[in-house]
Amino acid sequence: MTQVLHTEQAPAAIGPYVQGVDLGNMVLTSGQIPVNPQTGEVADDIAEQARQSLENVKAVVESSGLKVADIVKMTVFVKDLNDFGTVNEVYGKFFDEHNAPYPARSCVEVARLPKDVKIEIEAIAVRK
């Protein structure tokens, strides 16, 4: 049975989709852009945007009862692959802070993202 995930700790969907779905043994998040859910603001700095997108992914995953350590795959979309090093630094610190293993990951450069942000991140987490 599929359960739709929703949390006020992540920005609301800006289109005809949901923040994530819980399939029972697996959670899939929609791509999370770096909108602060409390203020609706987006920072200019790629490091801050990366951190906010990760926090938004975390909030959706946690709304299912799972945690960062349960994330097994992430896809990172960046507007400029020159930001790869900065994104990696923020990404690594995020998982280290949560004592979580690094998941499998893809990172691709895209022409444009919603709201003209610099990054969007989606995740797959597994219930063990």
C-alpha positions in Angstrom: 0.0 0.0 0.0 1.4 3.4 -1.0 1.3 6.2 1.5 1.8 9.8 0.5 4.3 11.7 2.6 3.8 15.3 3.7 5.7 17.4 6.3 5.7 21.1 7.1 9.5 20.7 7.6 10.0 20.6 3.9 8.6 23.0 1.2 5.2 22.1 -0.2 5.2 20.7 -3.8 4.9 23.5 -6.4 3.1 21.3 -8.9 1.0 18.2 -9.3 3.2 15.9 -7.3 3.8 15.0 -3.6 6.9 15.4 -1.4 7.4 11.7 -1.3 5.8 8.2 -1.1 6.2 5.4 1.3 5.9 2.0 -0.4 6.3 0.0 2.8 9.8 -1.2 2.3 11.0 1.8 0.4 10.6 5.6 0.5 11.0 7.7 -2.6 11.3 11.5 -2.3 10.5 14.0 -5.0 13.3 16.3 -5.8 13.9 18.8 -3.0 15.0 22.3 -4.0 16.6 24.6 -1.4 13.5 26.5 -0.3 13.5 27.2 3.4 10.1 25.8 4.5 9.6 28.4 7.2 10.5 31.5 5.2 10.0 30.5 1.6 13.4 32.0 0.9 16.3 30.6 -1.2 19.9 31.5 -0.3 22.2 32.6 -3.1 25.2 30.5 -2.0 25.5 27.0 -3.5 26.8 25.6 -0.2 23.7 26.9 1.6 21.5 25.7 -1.1 23.0 22.2 -1.0 22.5 22.1 2.8 18.9 23.2 2.6 18.1 20.7 -0.1 19.6 18.0 2.1 17.7 19.2 5.1 14.5 19.1 3.0 15.2 15.5 1.9 15.9 14.5 5.5 12.5 16.0 6.6 10.6 14.0 4.0 12.5 10.8 4.8 12.0 11.3 8.5 8.2 11.9 8.0 8.1 8.2 7.1 9.8 7.2 10.3 13.1 6.5 8.6 16.4 8.4 9.1 19.3 9.7 7.1 21.2 6.4 7.6 18.4 4.6 5.7 19.0 6.5 2.5 20.6 4.2 0.0 20.6 6.3 -3.2 20.5 10.0 -4.0 20.4 11.9 -7.3 21.8 15.4 -7.3 21.0 17.9 -10.1 23.2 21.0 -10.3 22.9 23.9 -12.6 26.7 24.3 -12.8 29.0 21.3 -12.5 31.8 23.7 -11.4 30.0 23.6 -8.0 30.7 19.9 -7.7 33.5 20.3 -5.2 31.5 22.6 -2.9 28.4 20.3 -3.1 30.6 17.3 -2.3 32.0 19.0 0.8 28.5 19.9 2.1 27.2 16.5 1.2 29.9 14.6 3.0 29.6 16.7 6.2 25.8 16.2 6.2 26.2 12.4 6.2 29.1 12.5 8.7 27.0 14.6 11.1 24.3 12.0 11.0 26.7 9.1 11.5 25.2 7.7 8.3 27.0 5.7 5.5 27.3 7.5 2.2 24.7 6.2 -0.2 25.1 5.5 -3.9 24.8 8.8 -5.8 24.5 10.3 -9.3 25.3 14.0 -9.9 24.3 15.6 -13.2 24.4 19.1 -14.6 21.1 20.4 -15.9 20.1 23.5 -17.9 17.6 24.8 -15.5 15.8 24.0 -12.2 12.5 25.1 -10.7 12.6 28.7 -9.3 16.0 29.0 -10.9 17.8 27.4 -8.0 21.3 25.9 -8.3 20.5 22.4 -7.0 17.8 19.8 -6.5 18.2 16.5 -4.6 16.1 13.4 -4.5 16.5 10.2 -2.4 15.5 6.6 -2.0 15.5 5.2 1.5 15.0 1.6 2.5 13.1 0.2 5.6 15.2 -2.7 6.9 
